């Protein structure tokens, strides 16, 4: 995806990603802080705010004032009760660094979706891929309570069909007193 402004415009009325909605409804604490890495149109932030969370996000191309303009690989992610990233981290050449930073800053729950090696955007050289073992290694010390791998053909936001390979996971921080 190269035209991020057009992407934001097409997704701003899409609503919350169903994976995030399910994970928040099933695993999230009742309230707290929520941070979105690669916030895009802010749809996931809006959902968390509806649930009573204090929300913030970061994106290289912010779509609104409550999203900080910064490179996710360089941004100092704040300690948060819930940190999410839906299909954004794989676009960073330093994706592994971003995931490790999320591990260090998540107080309770991480809700993440990344691309697998068979995704067309990964095959085209524009994204970093992960597999289930990568996730388990990076999130060592967390309890991975949900780990899905999805392979399907379907349209991207521009309407072009592509092969999707998505790794979705929910990880709970099992530390009693994570840093704040």
N, C-alpha and C positions, 0 to 999 in steps of 0.2 A: 504494500500500500504506500504510494508515494505522495498522494494529495491528501494530507491530513485534515485540512480545513473542510474539504468535501466529505471526508469520512465522518467528521464530527457532525456536520450538518445532517447527514443521512442517518446517524444513529441517535441523535439527541432526543427523538421522540419514540425510540424503540422500547424504552422502559428498562427495568432491571434485567440483567442476564439471569436466566432461570437457575443456573447452577449456583450462583451467589445467593439468590433468594432461598433456595432449598437449604443451603449450608447455613445461612444466617438463622433461618427458622428452626432448624434442627439442633445446631451446635453453639450458637453465639450466646454470650451472656446477655442479660436483660438490658443492659445499658453499658456505657463506657465511651471509649474513644475508638474511632474507626479511621483508618488511613488507606487511601487508594493509590497504588503505585501504577502510573500510566492511566490516569483517571478519565481520559477521553472526554466524553460529553458530560460526565458526572452522574450518570444514571445510577450507578451502584452507591455513590455517596447519598443521592436523594433517598434511596430505599433505606439506607442505614439511619439517616436523619429521621425518617418517618417512624422508625423503630425506637427512637429516643437517644441515638448516639450523637456525640459531638463528632463532626466530620471534617476532614481535610484531605487533600490529594496533591499529587505532583504529576506533571506531564510536560513534555518538551514543547507541546503546542496547546497551552491551556485554552479552554473554551469559555471560562468564566472566572470571576475574581477570587473565588475560594479555592482555586487550583493554582498552586505555585508553578511558575515557569522554571523548569530545571531539567537537566539530564538525570534520569533516575539512577544511573550508575555513580554519579557524583553527589547526589543529594543526601543530606544527613536525615534519613528517615526517622521521624520521632517515635519514641516508645509509644505503642498503642495496644489497646486490648484486642482489637481485630485489625489485621492488615490483609488487604486483598490486592490481587492483580489478575485481571481477566484478559488473557490473550495479549498482553503488552510486553512482558519481560523478554520474550523471545526476540523482539525487535532490537534489543540492546546488544551490541557486540560484547558487552561485559555482563551478560545475563547471569552467569554464575556468581559474580560479585554482588549483584542485586539480590539474588536469592539468599546468599549468606548474610547480607545486611538485614534482610527481613527476619531471618532466624534470630539474629541478635536483638531485634527490636520488638518482637511479638510477645506481648504479655500473656495472651490467652489463646488466640486462634489465628491461623493463617489460611486464607482461602485463595488458591492459586490455580490458574489455568495457563499452560504453556504448550508450545508446539512439539510434536514428535518428529522423528527423522523422515517419515514418509509424507509430511505436509509439503504441498507444492511450493509454498513460500520458503521453506527450509531448503528444498531441492534447488530452488532458483538462486540460492546463496544470500538471500536477504534476511534470514533469521537463524537463531541458534536453537538447536533441538535438545530435548531431554528425553530420558526414558524413565520407567518406574524405579529402577535401581538408583539413578541419579538423584531422584527426589528423596528416596529413603536415606541415602548417604548424606545429603545436604541437611536434611531435617532430622539428623541423628539426635536423640534425646527428646524429640517430640513424639507424640502418638499420632500416627497417620490413621485417622478414623475413616477416611474415604479416599480411594484412589481409583479413578476411572481412566480408561484409555478408549478413545473414540476415533474410529476411522470411517469416514463417509465422504461421498461426493456431494457437493452442493454449492450454491452461489455464495460469493463474498458480498460485501456491501455494495459493490458496483454492479452486481448482477451476473458477473462472470463465474461460471462453474470452476471449481477447483477441488483437488483432493485435500481434505482436512484430516489431520492427525493431531489430536488434542489429548494432552494429559491433564486431567483435573484432579486436584487433591485438596483435602482439608486436614490440617495438622494442628493438634492441640499441644500447647506448651505445658509440660508436666512439672515444671519447677514450682515450688511453693511461693517463692518471693522473687519473681523476675525483676530486673532493674527497672527503674522508672525515671 
